[in-house]
Amino acid sequence: MSDIKIRAKLKDGETEVKCLMSHPMETGLRKDSKTGELVPAHFIQEVVCKSKDQVVMTANWSGGVSKNPYLAFKFKGGEVGDPIEITWTDNMGETQNAADKIT
């Protein structure tokens, strides 16, 4: 099961995509309150959205994005029933993806 929740709706020829991603998004600047040591940086670097295997959005992020980020965007086109896939990759090489259909 993925930690990404996706909703994609078609309206007036545009598809609006909303997604919520579970991720700690550590900047590498925060200290652990118990040890005083810096918490290592751990953040999503790239988010890619595809519709029918075509990239419709790419975002490059850094440690300045909040924990469990929410992302919303629109793109022209799409049809009801078309697949939507969101994939993220973080600075530690971890990756996650989820898919849904446009409604």
C-alpha positions in Angstrom: 0.0 0.0 0.0 1.3 3.4 -1.0 1.5 6.4 1.3 0.3 8.7 -1.5 -3.4 9.6 -1.8 -4.5 10.9 -5.2 -7.7 12.5 -6.5 -8.0 13.6 -10.2 -11.1 15.2 -11.6 -11.8 16.4 -15.1 -13.7 19.7 -15.5 -14.1 21.9 -18.6 -11.2 20.2 -20.4 -8.7 20.5 -17.5 -7.7 17.8 -15.1 -7.2 18.9 -11.5 -4.9 16.6 -9.5 -4.6 16.6 -5.7 -2.4 14.4 -3.7 -1.2 14.0 -0.2 2.2 12.3 0.4 3.4 10.8 3.7 7.1 11.7 4.3 9.1 13.1 7.2 10.7 15.9 5.1 13.7 16.6 7.4 15.9 19.6 6.4 19.0 18.4 8.2 19.1 21.6 10.3 16.9 20.4 13.2 18.5 19.0 16.3 17.2 15.9 18.2 15.9 17.2 21.5 17.2 14.1 23.4 20.7 13.8 21.9 21.4 17.3 20.6 22.6 15.7 17.3 21.4 17.0 14.0 18.6 14.9 12.4 19.9 13.9 9.0 18.3 15.5 5.9 15.6 13.4 4.4 13.3 15.0 1.9 11.5 14.4 -1.4 13.6 15.7 -4.3 11.5 15.0 -7.3 7.8 14.4 -7.9 6.6 13.3 -11.3 3.0 12.9 -12.5 2.1 10.9 -15.6 -1.2 10.5 -17.4 -1.3 7.7 -19.9 2.5 7.3 -19.6 3.1 10.9 -20.6 4.7 13.3 -18.0 2.2 16.1 -17.3 4.1 17.6 -14.3 7.5 17.5 -12.7 8.4 19.2 -9.4 11.9 19.6 -7.9 11.8 20.1 -4.1 14.3 20.6 -1.3 14.2 20.4 2.5 12.1 23.6 2.7 8.8 21.7 2.0 6.7 20.7 5.0 6.2 17.2 6.5 3.6 15.2 4.7 3.3 17.5 1.7 0.1 18.3 -0.2 0.3 19.0 -3.9 -2.4 20.3 -6.2 -2.1 21.3 -9.9 -4.0 21.3 -13.2 -3.2 20.3 -16.7 -5.1 20.6 -20.0 -6.6 17.4 -21.3 -7.3 14.0 -19.8 -10.4 11.9 -20.1 -12.6 10.2 -17.5 -11.0 6.8 -16.8 -7.5 7.8 -17.9 -4.8 6.6 -15.4 -2.9 9.1 -13.3 0.4 8.1 -11.6 2.4 10.1 -9.0 6.0 9.0 -8.2 8.4 10.7 -5.8 12.1 10.1 -5.1 13.9 11.4 -2.1 17.5 12.3 -1.3 18.1 8.9 0.2 17.2 7.1 -3.0 13.8 5.9 -1.7 10.9 6.1 -4.1 7.2 5.6 -3.9 4.3 5.7 -6.4 0.6 5.5 -6.5 -2.0 5.4 -9.3 -5.7 6.3 -9.7 -8.1 7.1 -12.5 -9.5 10.5 -13.6 -13.1 10.9 -12.5 
